[in-house]
Amino acid sequence: MTRSSPADTAQAFELAGNLLALRADSAARCIPFDQRGATDAHWIVGVKPVSDDSAVHADYWERHPRGEEVLCLLEGQVEITLSCGSGSERTVPLHAGQAFIVPRGYWHRLHVRQAGRLMFITPSQGSEHRRVAGADTKVKP
């Protein structure tokens, strides 16, 4: 009787529609994008097209109290806006080939300046969202 090894069953998977779930014990697995909030993983990694502001929840602030988020722009151009407290904001342009670490617990949002693809490494649980004041109520994260 021959036993199969993990190398025998390992397979490539599409990044579109799936996420890479990373656990604290260094285990990794592919999960469907729609299961992102139901995983026991500590981190999720994904790649998504960013065609316009609705693709990046521009009308919502987001924050991750459980860890920092890494945004890697593979193609295109986006702007990251950070809420710095006391009502002040800081905008950081991100170009293809650049990455940005969003500090733990900071409210942030993105705006697409040129369509492209964004890779994100995000804490898998505990993300919070709030609507930008005066934003169109039709858009949801």
Secondary structure, DSSP 8 states (H G I E B T S, - for coil): -----HHHH-----STTEEEEE-TTS-EEEEEGGGTTS---SEEEEEEEE-SGGGGTTTEEEE-TTS-EEEEEEEEEEEEEEE-STT-EEEEEEETT-EEEE-TT--EEEEEEEEEEEEEEEESS--EEEE-TT--TT---
